Amino acid sequence: MEEMWLARDRDGKLHLFIDNAAPKKTIDGTWAASGYFPTIIEIPRVYFPQIREYYEKPTKVELIIPHE
């Protein structure tokens, strides 16, 4: 099952990674997928201000769909 992570690059870009493996931070401060068939979605920079570029690990997220 694929999991999801949020990560912010050094330049402030925020990405949602959907993959079976967590993304890895590169030497230049960007994040790169580490799985075989990732889905990477760029999210507007203003969302999730609590996700900082200096984090050394991506933030794992979970999608919750409430029952009505």
Order of alpha helices (4+ residues) and beta strands (2+ residues): beta-beta-beta-beta-beta-beta
